[in-house]
Structures are given as C-alpha cells and as structure tokens.
Amino acid sequence: MQRVCFVLQVKPERLEEYRERHRSVWPEMQEALRRSGWRNYSLFLREDGMLVGYVETEDFAEARRKMSEEPVNAVWQESMREFFVDAAGRPADKQMAPMEEVFHLE
C-alpha cells in the first residue's frame, strides 16, 4: 500500500466556499474515488490556503489514471478549477505531485 501526500494552493479568498463544497462532495464522486482505489483519503486546509492531501492506494499512478476515466471526475474538476492557484490553469488533479515520505511510525 502506498501512502501519498501532496500539496495544492487554494485561493485565500475562496476558502469558505471550498470548505462548503467539501462538506457535501457528490456521492457519485465519492464512489468513483473508491472504485478507482483511493482509500483513507483526507484533505487538510490551512488558513493561508495551503491544502495538504493524503491518500492510501495500491498504485497512485494507476488510481489517478482510473479517476481520469470517470466522467464525474471531469465535471468535478471543472467545477473546482477556479478555487486553485496555478499559473498554467490546470485542474487540481493535474497538479498533484506526490511528496517524498521520509519517515513513518508503524
């Protein structure tokens, strides 16, 4: 099982709406994540907009590939694009770059 952590940047002026959207993530989106192998998925948001994501999966690249094939993911990503800082205008799922794990206490 891979433990994956990534960081994204939410626009500070959009924090409350971002939180609100995640209080009611579409059931179809949640099911697509599960079907694609995303387990123990969490998002943590700091007041300056730093968003830390954590997920456990067998293969992160494969889990991302499977999500990219889910029609609901394209709709969700487009609806969330405006919340993220990215000079290239990429959706959040294209910005995810896993961080190196340097310690884990079992």
N, C-alpha and C positions, 0 to 999 in steps of 0.2 A: 504494500500500500504506500503510495506517495503522499506526503504531506506537502501542500503547496501554499505559499504565501505570496501575495502580490500587493502592490500599492498603486492607487489611482488618485487623482485630484479632482474633487468636486468643487464647483464654483462656490465660493463662500456665501454669495447672495442667494444661493439655491438650496442651502442645507435643510431648511424646514420642509420644503416641498419634497426633497429627496427622501428624507425620513418618512414622510407621509406616504409616499409611493411604496416604500418597502414595508409598511405596516399591512399592506394588502397586495402582496405580489400575486399575480394571477395564478389560479390553481393550475391552468394549463402550462404555465411557465415552470412552476414547481415540479410538476410531473415530468416535463421534458428534462429538467436537470437530473432528476432521479433516474430516468430511463437512460440518460447519457453517462451515468456513472459518477455523478457528483454526490459525495457523501460528507456529512458533518460540515456543510458549507456555512460560513459565517462572514458577515461584513461588520467592520468596526469603523466608526466615523468620528474624527476629531473636529473640534470647533473651527480650526483653520481650513477644513475641507479635506484633510488627508484621509483617504479611505484605505483601510487595510482589509484585504480579503484572505480567507483561509478555507481550504478545501482538502478533503482526502479523497483520493481516487486511485484506481489501479494504474492508469496511464493518463497524465494530464493532457498530452497532445491528442490522444485518442478521444478523451472526454470533450475537449474543445471541438474536435472535428465533428463528433456526433451532434453536439449542440448546434453547430453551424448548419446542419441539415434539418433542424427542427424549424418549421415555418413560424411558430410562435416566437422563436428567438429573434428572428429578423424584425418582427413587429415590436417586440420589447426593446431591442437595442435602438431602434429608430426613435421610439418614444422617450428613451433615456439619454440620447446623444447630447442634448442641449445642457445637461447637468455637468458635463465633464470638461475639464481644461485639457485641450490638445490642439496644438497649432496645426496639425495635419487634418483635423476634423474627423478622426477615426472614432467609431463607436467603442465603448468601454471594452467589449470582449476582444477587440483587436489590439488594445493597449496592454493587456495583461502580460506581464513578463515575470516569470517566477523568480523569487529571490533565493539565494543560496542559503540552505539550512546549515548553520554552524554549530548548533547544539540542540539536543533533545533529551529530556529526562524521561526515561521509561519508568 
